[in-house]
Structures are given as structure tokens and as C-alpha cells.
Amino acid sequence: MLSLLLSSAFAGDSPSLNSVLEKRFKEAKEMKLPEVKNRNEEEMKKEAENLYRIYQGKVKPKVEEWKEKIHYDGKSVKIAEGNAKSKTDKKQSSETFKDDERLYIFMSSSVPLSVWRGYAAVLDKLQTDHIAMVLRGCIGGCRYIKPTLEFLQKVIKPDEHTEYSALIEIDPLLFRKYGIKEVPCFVYAKGLQVDRLDLSEGWEKNIKEEPKFWISCGDWAFGYHIEKLEEKKALDVIKYDLRDKDYFVDFVIVATTMADKHAAELLDHLKKTLKPFETFLGVQASDDWTVIDLGDILIHLMSEEYRAKYQMDEFLKEFNTKRNS
């Protein structure tokens, strides 16, 4: 069973897919065309009858097949294939994740199909709604969703004997929120609170409490990402969105380091992972405070003592509040 969640950037409040299709079929059936006198009227009539037979024999059955498979409840598109697992079959995810925790796996169709299936197999075993694979958009654009659905069907159903249950979201707002520029990329977020669960968790107006988060990108091994999040993560990572706030950068990231060595390791890790995608304009490093200038992003790696002493978070929060008022 594939649960494909479209963010509010695409979905909105929409009627069910089945009801829309039924309405269009009914309108087409009741539509009356004006009479047109034409010397080729007989030929046109025959062609119309031929097209109608093709529709009845080939097109309509295919439409009915897709109608049976696709269900849209206003916020998510679900494709049922074979013996789909019910939500009631899921294990309680509270044993692994709390309500304010998320693990986003940012992906694209360029990632090998075998990697997609590997992640889907892990998600199927974990059976939790707190982990999702995230796409920036649809394959070929979301005006035509069928190529995306067909690709994801290959992910969750690699053969006739196997079917995975996985949550896959299409959400460009999440990509923007966490500054994702390469895939696959894992983001663990803690402390997330949103107003509505049916809207994007990357939409700033839907977020009641900004989460702390840790990022690991670049490697295709699921275990590697989890390991790096544990090894490399700074403490209390907070990202401040200062766009349109008349600040000299768009984003500021503040993180606490555990020791001098940890700060150096984090700096080295950032250089390796970000240099292909970001320009390092400058780095000022000291034992207690390292500042990394990426142009539109400023990163502060601070010791716990310096973070409390210079009250960087209080300053940024106050600046943001004043600019919003």
C-alpha cells in the first residue's frame, strides 16, 4: 500500500477523485451538441461510432481500473494494489517515535530504484507514520501525476509476490525549509508542533513550534545516515528564517558543540557535504565559537557556555518578532 501525501502546495481542499470523474462522465453523457449539416456527415458519424467503440472497449475499462485503485480524501492520494495492508494492521509507532518527532528521507527519481525499494522495505518493517520519503515534485510536473504514480508503484511493488507499505510525500516546502540540495538526505526533527496535520510541515504558517533538527546527506545506506546523525550531530540545532526581515542573510543556523574537537569535526563535515552546492565565503573559527558564512546562510557553532553568554537565540527571536510586528 502506497500512501502518497500531496502537500498543501498542491492539494488544497478538493473533492474526491471518484466524484470528480463521475461528474465529468455525467456531464459528457448529458451534453447536447448543435446539429451541423455537412456533406461528410455520414463519414463523420461512422468515425464517431468507431471512436465510441474504442472508448467502450479500451479506454473506459482502463479508467474504471484506475478509479478502483486511486482514492483521494482531500489531502492524500492512495493507490491500492493487491492485498493492501490496512492502517489497523500497523504496529504502534509510539514505541519508536514521539508525536513531535519526524524522520524525513528526501529523495528524487534520479536515485536508483533499488535504493528506493531498500528504504521502502525498512519503512514497511517499522510501520510508522513518523517516517516519510519526500519528493520535491512530480515527475514531469504535477499537472500529470500518472508518471509519478507509476514510478512509485514500481517502488512499493517490485514483483508480484512483494508489496511494501510506505509513506511518500510530495512537498517542495519541506525541501526549502531544511535547505535540501542533494539526495538522498536524512533529516531527523524533534520538537515539531503544527496547527494542522493535513497541511505541509514545511509551511511556516502551519508551524507552532520550530523543531531542532539534524541532517545527514549523500550516502545511500540507511544505516549510515542514522549512524552519522548520532556521530556528527550538534546539540540544539535551530534554524531561523529571516527572509523579508531586513537582515543581512536569509537564514541563520545556531548549534551547540560538545567540545573543541566536535566543533572541528562538524566544520570538516560541513565543508565536505556542502562545498559541492554552497560557496564558503568565510570561516572564523575559535575554541568556543565558529562562524561559517555561506552567503545567504550563516552558521554559528557555539559552545554551551558561549551560547548562553551571548544569547544568540534570544537576539534572533527578538529580531524576528520585531520585524513581524
C-alpha positions as CSV (number, residue, x, y, z in Angstrom):
1,M,0.0,0.0,0.0
2,L,1.4,3.4,-1.0
3,S,0.3,6.5,0.8
4,L,1.2,9.4,-1.4
5,L,0.7,12.7,0.5
6,L,0.5,15.9,-1.5
7,S,1.5,19.0,0.4
8,S,-0.8,22.0,0.7
9,A,1.3,23.5,-2.1
10,F,-0.5,21.1,-4.5
11,A,-3.6,19.7,-2.8
12,G,-5.8,22.2,-1.0
13,D,-9.4,21.4,-0.3
14,S,-10.6,19.3,-3.2
15,P,-13.5,16.9,-3.8
16,S,-12.9,13.2,-4.1
17,L,-11.3,11.9,-7.3
18,N,-14.2,9.5,-7.9
19,S,-16.8,12.2,-7.5
20,V,-15.0,14.4,-10.0
21,L,-14.7,11.6,-12.5
22,E,-18.4,10.7,-12.1
23,K,-19.4,14.3,-12.5
24,R,-17.4,14.7,-15.7
25,F,-18.8,11.4,-17.2
26,K,-22.4,12.6,-16.4
27,E,-21.8,16.0,-18.0
28,A,-20.4,14.3,-21.1
29,K,-23.3,11.9,-21.3
30,E,-25.9,14.7,-21.0
31,M,-24.1,17.2,-23.3
32,K,-26.1,18.1,-26.4
33,L,-24.1,19.2,-29.5
34,P,-25.7,21.5,-32.1
35,E,-26.7,19.9,-35.3
36,V,-24.2,20.6,-38.1
37,K,-25.0,20.0,-41.7
38,N,-22.0,18.6,-43.5
39,R,-21.7,16.7,-46.8
40,N,-19.3,14.3,-44.9
41,E,-21.9,13.8,-42.2
42,E,-22.1,10.0,-42.8
43,E,-18.4,9.6,-42.7
44,M,-18.1,11.6,-39.5
45,K,-20.9,9.6,-38.0
46,K,-19.1,6.4,-38.7
47,E,-15.9,7.8,-37.3
48,A,-17.7,8.9,-34.1
49,E,-19.2,5.4,-33.8
50,N,-15.8,3.9,-34.2
51,L,-14.3,6.1,-31.6
52,Y,-17.1,5.3,-29.2
53,R,-16.5,1.6,-29.6
54,I,-12.8,2.2,-28.9
55,Y,-13.7,4.1,-25.8
56,Q,-16.1,1.4,-24.5
57,G,-13.7,-1.4,-25.3
58,K,-10.3,0.0,-24.2
59,V,-10.5,3.5,-22.6
60,K,-13.4,3.0,-20.2
61,P,-12.2,-0.2,-18.7
62,K,-8.8,1.5,-18.0
63,V,-10.5,4.4,-16.4
64,E,-12.6,2.1,-14.2
65,E,-9.4,0.3,-13.3
66,W,-7.7,3.5,-12.1
67,K,-10.9,4.6,-10.3
68,E,-10.7,1.4,-8.3
69,K,-7.0,1.9,-7.4
70,I,-6.9,5.6,-6.7
71,H,-8.6,7.2,-3.7
72,Y,-8.3,10.9,-2.7
73,D,-9.6,12.1,0.6
74,G,-8.7,15.8,0.2
75,K,-5.2,15.6,1.5
76,S,-3.6,12.4,0.2
77,V,-3.7,10.2,-2.8
78,K,-3.7,6.5,-2.0
79,I,-3.1,3.7,-4.5
80,A,-4.3,0.3,-3.6
81,E,-2.8,-2.7,-5.3
82,G,-3.3,-6.3,-4.4
83,N,-3.9,-7.1,-0.8
84,A,-3.1,-3.7,0.7
85,K,-2.4,-3.5,4.4
86,S,-4.9,-1.6,6.5
87,K,-3.9,1.1,8.9
88,T,-5.3,-1.1,11.7
89,D,-2.5,-3.6,10.8
90,K,0.2,-1.1,11.7
91,K,2.2,-1.5,14.9
92,Q,2.0,1.3,17.4
93,S,4.6,3.8,16.3
94,S,4.7,5.4,19.8
95,E,7.2,2.8,20.8
96,T,9.8,4.3,18.5
97,F,8.7,7.9,17.8
98,K,7.0,10.6,19.9
99,D,4.4,12.8,18.5
100,D,6.8,15.7,18.0
101,E,9.5,13.6,16.1
102,R,9.9,13.1,12.4
103,L,12.4,11.4,10.1
104,Y,12.3,12.8,6.6
105,I,14.1,11.0,3.8
106,F,14.5,13.4,0.9
107,M,14.6,11.6,-2.5
108,S,14.2,12.1,-6.2
109,S,13.5,9.9,-9.2
110,S,17.3,10.0,-10.0
111,V,18.0,7.8,-7.0
112,P,18.3,4.2,-8.1
113,L,15.2,2.1,-7.9
114,S,17.0,-0.4,-5.8
115,V,17.7,2.3,-3.1
116,W,14.1,3.4,-3.1
117,R,13.0,-0.2,-2.6
118,G,15.5,-0.7,0.2
119,Y,14.2,2.3,2.1
120,A,10.6,1.1,1.4
121,A,11.4,-2.3,2.9
122,V,12.7,-0.6,6.1
123,L,9.7,1.6,6.4
124,D,7.4,-1.4,5.9
125,K,9.0,-3.1,8.8
126,L,8.9,0.0,11.1
127,Q,5.2,0.7,10.2
128,T,5.2,4.3,11.5
129,D,3.7,7.5,10.1
130,H,6.6,9.5,11.6
131,I,9.0,8.5,8.8
132,A,8.3,9.6,5.2
133,M,10.2,9.7,1.9
134,V,9.8,13.1,0.4
135,L,9.8,14.2,-3.2
136,R,10.3,17.9,-4.3
137,G,7.6,17.5,-7.0
138,C,6.1,15.2,-9.5
139,I,7.9,13.5,-12.4
140,G,7.3,15.8,-15.4
141,G,5.3,18.2,-13.3
142,C,2.2,17.6,-11.1
143,R,-0.2,18.5,-13.9
144,Y,0.4,14.9,-15.0
145,I,0.6,12.7,-11.9
146,K,0.4,9.4,-13.7
147,P,4.2,9.0,-14.3
148,T,4.8,9.7,-10.6
149,L,2.2,7.1,-9.6
150,E,3.6,4.5,-12.0
151,F,7.2,5.1,-10.7
152,L,6.1,4.8,-7.1
153,Q,4.2,1.6,-7.9
154,K,7.5,0.1,-9.0
155,V,9.0,1.1,-5.7
156,I,6.3,-0.5,-3.4
157,K,5.6,-3.5,-5.6
158,P,9.0,-4.8,-7.0
159,D,7.4,-8.1,-8.0
160,E,4.0,-9.9,-7.9
161,H,4.9,-11.5,-4.5
162,T,6.1,-8.4,-2.7
163,E,4.3,-5.2,-1.6
164,Y,5.7,-2.6,0.8
165,S,3.7,-0.2,2.9
166,A,5.4,3.2,2.9
167,L,4.5,6.9,3.3
168,I,5.8,9.1,0.4
169,E,5.2,12.8,0.4
170,I,5.4,15.4,-2.4
171,D,6.4,18.6,-0.6
172,P,8.6,21.3,-2.0
173,L,8.1,23.3,1.2
174,L,9.9,20.7,3.2
175,F,12.9,20.8,0.8
176,R,13.0,24.6,1.2
177,K,12.6,24.6,4.9
178,Y,15.6,22.3,5.5
179,G,17.6,23.6,2.6
180,I,17.9,20.3,0.9
181,K,20.1,20.5,-2.3
182,E,21.2,16.8,-2.7
183,V,19.6,13.5,-2.3
184,P,19.2,11.2,-0.6
185,C,19.2,13.3,2.6
186,F,18.0,12.3,6.0
187,V,16.6,14.9,8.4
188,Y,15.6,14.0,12.0
189,A,13.4,16.7,13.6
190,K,12.5,16.8,17.2
191,G,10.0,19.2,19.0
192,L,7.8,19.8,15.9
193,Q,4.4,21.2,16.6
194,V,2.0,22.1,13.8
195,D,-1.5,23.6,13.7
196,R,-2.9,21.1,11.2
197,L,-1.6,17.7,10.3
198,D,-3.2,17.8,6.9
199,L,-1.1,20.8,5.8
200,S,2.6,20.8,4.9
201,E,5.0,20.5,7.9
202,G,7.3,22.7,5.8
203,W,4.9,25.7,5.6
204,E,5.9,28.3,8.1
205,K,2.4,29.4,8.8
206,N,1.4,25.9,9.9
207,I,4.3,25.6,12.4
208,K,3.5,26.4,16.0
209,E,6.9,25.3,17.4
210,E,10.1,25.1,15.3
211,P,11.9,21.8,15.7
212,K,15.5,21.1,16.4
213,F,16.9,19.0,13.6
214,W,19.9,17.1,12.4
215,I,20.9,16.4,8.8
216,S,22.9,13.7,7.0
217,C,23.2,13.6,3.2
218,G,25.0,11.9,0.4
219,D,25.1,8.2,1.2
220,W,22.6,5.6,0.1
221,A,22.9,3.3,3.1
222,F,20.0,3.7,5.6
223,G,22.2,2.6,8.5
224,Y,25.0,5.1,7.5
225,H,22.7,8.0,7.8
226,I,21.4,7.0,11.2
227,E,25.0,6.4,12.4
228,K,26.1,9.8,11.1
229,L,23.2,11.6,12.8
230,E,24.4,10.1,16.0
231,E,28.1,10.7,15.5
232,K,28.1,14.2,13.9
233,K,25.0,15.9,15.3
234,A,25.4,19.1,17.1
235,L,23.1,19.8,20.0
236,D,20.1,22.1,20.0
237,V,20.2,22.9,16.3
238,I,17.8,25.8,15.5
239,K,17.2,27.3,12.0
240,Y,16.0,30.9,11.9
241,D,14.2,32.0,8.7
242,L,14.9,35.7,8.3
243,R,13.8,36.2,4.7
244,D,12.0,39.6,4.3
245,K,13.2,40.6,7.8
246,D,15.8,43.2,6.6
247,Y,18.6,41.0,8.0
248,F,21.9,40.6,6.1
249,V,21.3,36.9,5.4
250,D,18.2,34.8,4.7
251,F,18.9,32.0,7.2
252,V,20.8,31.7,10.5
253,I,21.6,28.3,12.0
254,V,22.7,28.1,15.6
255,A,24.1,24.8,17.1
256,T,25.8,23.9,20.3
257,T,29.1,21.9,20.1
258,M,30.1,19.5,22.8
259,A,33.8,20.2,22.7
260,D,36.6,21.8,20.6
261,K,37.2,18.6,18.7
262,H,33.5,18.2,18.0
263,A,33.3,21.7,16.5
264,A,36.3,20.9,14.2
265,E,34.6,17.7,13.1
266,L,31.4,19.5,12.4
267,L,33.2,22.1,10.4
268,D,35.0,19.5,8.4
269,H,31.8,17.6,7.8
270,L,30.0,20.7,6.6
271,K,32.8,21.5,4.2
272,K,32.7,18.0,2.7
273,T,28.9,17.9,2.3
274,L,28.2,21.5,1.4
275,K,31.1,22.6,-0.8
276,P,29.7,21.0,-4.0
277,F,26.5,23.0,-3.5
278,E,27.5,26.1,-1.5
279,T,30.2,28.8,-1.7
280,F,32.1,29.2,1.6
281,L,32.7,32.9,1.7
282,G,34.5,32.8,5.0
283,V,35.1,30.8,8.2
284,Q,36.1,32.3,11.6
285,A,37.0,29.5,14.0
286,S,37.8,29.7,17.7
287,D,37.6,27.3,20.6
288,D,34.1,28.4,21.6
289,W,32.6,30.0,18.5
290,T,32.9,29.1,14.9
291,V,31.1,31.2,12.2
292,I,30.6,29.9,8.7
293,D,29.5,32.3,6.0
294,L,27.6,30.7,3.0
295,G,26.3,34.0,1.6
296,D,22.6,33.7,2.2
297,I,23.1,31.3,5.2
298,L,25.2,32.0,8.4
299,I,26.1,29.1,10.7
300,H,27.1,29.6,14.3
301,L,28.7,26.6,16.1
302,M,28.9,27.6,19.7
303,S,30.0,26.1,23.0
304,E,27.2,25.8,25.5
305,E,28.9,28.5,27.6
306,Y,29.2,31.0,24.8
307,R,25.7,30.3,23.5
308,A,24.3,31.2,26.9
309,K,26.7,34.1,27.4
310,Y,26.0,35.9,24.2
311,Q,22.3,35.0,24.0
312,M,22.3,34.5,20.2
313,D,18.9,32.7,20.2
314,E,17.3,35.5,22.2
315,F,18.6,38.1,19.9
316,L,17.4,36.3,16.7
317,K,14.0,35.6,18.2
318,E,13.6,39.2,19.3
319,F,14.7,40.5,15.9
320,N,12.2,38.2,14.2
321,T,9.4,39.2,16.5
322,K,10.0,42.9,16.0
323,R,10.1,42.6,12.2
324,N,6.8,40.6,12.3
325,S,5.0,43.2,14.4
